[in-house]
């Protein structure tokens, strides 16, 4: 029996069934897939349609093709709030569910209570939905800025609301993920990057 050797990058293993949520140009998914040498255990999703991705991100088409060649399942137009009901996801469970830098879009100024409320709604809905398709012993990873005003999102408290528990908070360093480029993902400059600054990956479990 041919058993493939486990390959790892930071918190992620080629043995994990991994779901990536809210991908921008799919550069994070591709980073993991290249590290593993295969994406057969990965499902990568975007809120955007494929047409919108290719139009908005210059590297999207190339990244998607590389992922497909590595065996990744790619699903577009997946809402983080209802992803567990998607026909391609509802019968699955995942060891790792990953959402990097969730953002509800640029509606109000970032520091206002209205904008923070929108962000909290996005995160709360994601955590509630992710919990339903998380395997026993699995982890939900949410990477988020920790400086003001982003600290006011109160990520850990939102998780407690849906009975998820913080296992660990670890600093997120973008250079740990070769090829990953964080995208704004919304507005006229959606392909632009944003300063990450102080940020962490929060690991939650049931």
N, C-alpha and C positions, 0 to 999 in steps of 0.2 A: 504494500500500500504506500502510495506516494504522499508523504506528509510534508507540506511546505514549512520551511523554517519561519518562525515568528520574526517579524521586523517591527521596529518601534521608532516613533518620533515623539519626543516629550511625553504627553499623557496618553498617546494613542498607539494601538497595536493593530497589526494586520489581522489578528485573530478576532478583534472586536467587530461586531455588526454595527456600523457607524452611520448615523443619519446627520447630514449637515443641512441646516435650515437658514434661509435668507441669504444665500450666497449672492455676491455681487457679480464679479466677472469669473467666478469659480476658480480663482487662483489659490484659495486655501485648500479646497478639495484636491486640486491638482498637486499641491505640495505634499499632502498626505499620500496620495496615490503613487507619486514618484518615490517617496521614501519607502513605501511598502513593495514597490515593483508590481503592484496589482491593485485594482480597485473593486475586485469582485465582491468584497464584503461591504461596499460603500453605496449609500444612496445620497445623492446631492440634489438639493432642491432650491428653487428660486421663486419669489413672488411674481417676478416678471415672466412674460411669455418669451419664448425663444427669439421671436422676431424683435421684441423690444430689447433684449439683451444684446443681440448682434448689432442693433442700431446704436445703442448707447455705450457699449464697451468695445474698444478696438481689439482687445485680446480675447473676447468671449468666444468667438467662433473657433479659434485655435485651441483654446483651453478645453472647450467642450469636445472637440474632436479627439484630443489627447486622452481625456477621461474615458470616452467611449472605447477607445482602442485598448485601454487598460481594464475594461470590464465594468466600469461604473454605471449604475442605474441613475439616470438623470430625469428629474421630474420638474416641469415648469408649472407656474401658476398655482403654487401651493401656499395657502394661507396658514401662517403659524398658529392661528387660533383654532383651525379646523383640520389640521393635517392628519390627525388620527382617523378622520372620516374619508380621507382620499382613497379611492379604490385600489391604488397601488401600495398603500401604506396600512390600511385598516386591519389587515390580517398579519401584520409583521410586528416584531418587537426588536428593540435595539439595545445594545450594550452601552453605547455612547450616543447622546443626542447633543449636537453642538450648534450654538448660535453665537456668532461673533458680532459684537457691537450692534445690538438691536437698536433700531431708530424708527420712530413713528412718522418721520418726514418733517420738513421745515414749515410748520404752520405758524407758530409764534416764536418769539425770541427764546433761546435755549434755557434761560434762567427763570422764565415765568412759570407760575404755578399751572397755568393752562397747558403749556407744552410738556411739563413734567407729568401732568396727569395723563396726557396722551401716551407718553412713553411707558408709564406704569401700566396702562391698560394693555399695551402690546406685550409687555413682559409677563404680566399676570396670565393673559390668555395663552401665551406660548407655554409657560410652565404647566398650566392645567392640562393642555393638550398633550404635551410631551410625556407627562406622568402616565397617561393611559397606554402609551406604546413603549414604555421603558421596561426592559427585562428585569427580572429579579436580580439584585446585585449590580444593576447598571447605574450609570451616572449621567446627569444632565450638566453640560458645561456651558456656562454663559460668560462671555468675556465682555468686560465693561469698564469704562473709565471710572476712576475712584476719586478724582478731584472735584471740587465744587464747579458747576451745579449738579454734576452727574451723580455725586454721592447722595443727593436728595431723592434719587429714584428709590432708594431703600430696597435694593435687590433681595437681600436676605429676608427682610420682613415680608416681601411679596411671596417668596417661596414658602414661608411659614403659613401664609394664608391658605395655600393649597396642600398643606401637610407634606412639604418637602423639607429636607434637612441639609444644612450646610456641612459637608464633610471636610472641605478644605478650601482655602483661598490662596492662590499662588500668583506671583507677579507674572504678567504677560509681557514677553519680550519678542518683538516682531522678527528679530533676526534669528530666532529659533526655528522659523518657518521659511526656508529659502523659497523665493518666488512669490510669496504672498504679498499682495498689495491691497491695503485697506481702501475701499472706495466709499465715497459719500453716499452713493446709491439713490439719491433723490435730488430733485431740483434741476436747474439748468446746467450745473456742473457735476452731474452724477458720477462721472468717471474720475473726478478729482479725488485726491486723498485728503485726509484730515490729520492733524497732529494727534498722536495717540496719548502722549504724556503718561501720567501714572495710570495704570490699569491692571486689572487682575482677571484671572479665570476663576470663577466661582463654580465649585463642584457640588452638585446637589444629588441626594438619593432619596428613595422612598422610606 
